[in-house]
Amino acid sequence: MKEIAAFEVGIKLGALFHQFVGMPVSLKNAEILEKAMKSCIMLQPYVAGAEVRIDRKRLSEKLSEFNYCSLEGDMIYARVEVEVEGIKAIGVLRWDDEKKYPMMSLVTE
């Protein structure tokens, strides 16, 4: 069951990343987009909790003269907790500056 829970965490984080990267985002709608992303994760099977944050500093650095840009992987932090038949797994999506890549990993608490 641990493997299934871990797989579900990966699926949720991968879906979140690929579904939302490229969305128009600004400082005005970042909070709304965070809530929408969390809401979409929470609809999926086995999800017990989720958190999504958009890095406002990185967002600010990338804003166009029209005060928006496309959401990029280096702006997203996400945490999702799933529970499958009593077995919990927690995963995190965060940007790795050294690898220049959005890394997903299982975490223990």
C-alpha positions in Angstrom: 0.0 0.0 0.0 3.0 2.4 0.6 3.9 2.2 -3.1 0.3 3.0 -4.1 0.2 6.0 -1.8 3.6 7.2 -3.1 2.5 6.7 -6.7 -0.7 8.8 -6.0 1.4 11.6 -4.6 3.5 11.7 -7.7 0.5 11.7 -10.0 -1.1 14.6 -8.1 2.0 16.7 -8.2 2.8 15.9 -11.8 -0.8 16.7 -12.8 -0.7 20.0 -10.9 2.5 21.1 -12.5 1.6 20.2 -16.1 -1.9 21.5 -15.8 -1.1 25.0 -14.6 2.3 25.9 -16.0 1.7 28.6 -18.6 -1.4 30.1 -16.9 -1.5 33.9 -17.0 -0.6 35.1 -13.5 -0.1 38.5 -11.9 0.3 39.8 -8.3 -3.4 40.6 -8.4 -4.5 37.0 -9.2 -1.7 34.9 -7.7 -3.8 34.1 -4.6 -6.8 33.2 -6.7 -4.6 30.9 -8.8 -3.1 29.2 -5.7 -6.7 28.5 -4.4 -7.7 27.1 -7.8 -4.7 24.9 -8.0 -5.3 23.6 -4.4 -9.0 23.1 -5.2 -8.2 21.0 -8.3 -5.8 18.8 -6.3 -8.4 18.3 -3.5 -10.9 16.9 -6.0 -8.7 14.0 -6.8 -9.0 10.6 -5.2 -7.2 9.9 -1.9 -6.1 13.5 -1.3 -6.3 14.4 2.4 -4.6 17.8 2.2 -2.8 20.2 -0.1 -1.0 23.5 -0.1 0.1 25.6 -3.1 2.2 28.7 -3.1 3.3 31.0 -5.9 6.6 32.7 -5.2 5.8 36.4 -5.3 9.4 37.5 -5.6 10.0 35.4 -8.7 6.7 36.4 -10.1 7.5 40.1 -9.6 10.8 39.6 -11.4 9.1 38.2 -14.5 6.2 40.5 -14.9 5.8 42.1 -18.3 5.0 45.7 -18.9 1.4 44.6 -18.8 1.9 43.4 -15.2 1.4 39.7 -15.9 3.4 36.7 -17.1 3.0 33.0 -17.6 3.3 30.8 -14.5 6.6 28.9 -14.6 8.0 26.0 -12.7 10.3 28.0 -10.6 7.4 29.9 -9.1 5.5 26.9 -7.7 5.7 25.2 -4.3 3.2 22.5 -3.7 2.6 20.0 -0.9 0.1 17.2 -1.1 -0.9 14.5 1.3 -2.7 11.4 0.3 -4.2 8.5 2.3 -4.8 5.1 0.7 -6.4 2.5 3.0 -4.9 4.1 6.1 -1.5 4.6 4.6 -0.4 8.2 4.3 2.2 9.7 1.9 3.3 13.3 1.6 5.0 14.8 -1.4 6.5 18.2 -2.2 7.1 20.0 -5.5 9.7 22.7 -5.3 12.2 24.4 -7.5 15.8 23.3 -7.2 18.1 26.2 -8.1 21.1 24.0 -8.4 19.5 21.6 -10.9 17.3 24.4 -12.4 14.4 22.0 -12.4 11.1 21.5 -10.4 11.8 18.5 -8.2 9.2 16.3 -6.6 10.0 14.2 -3.6 8.4 12.2 -0.8 8.8 13.7 2.6 8.4 12.3 6.1 7.1 14.3 9.1 
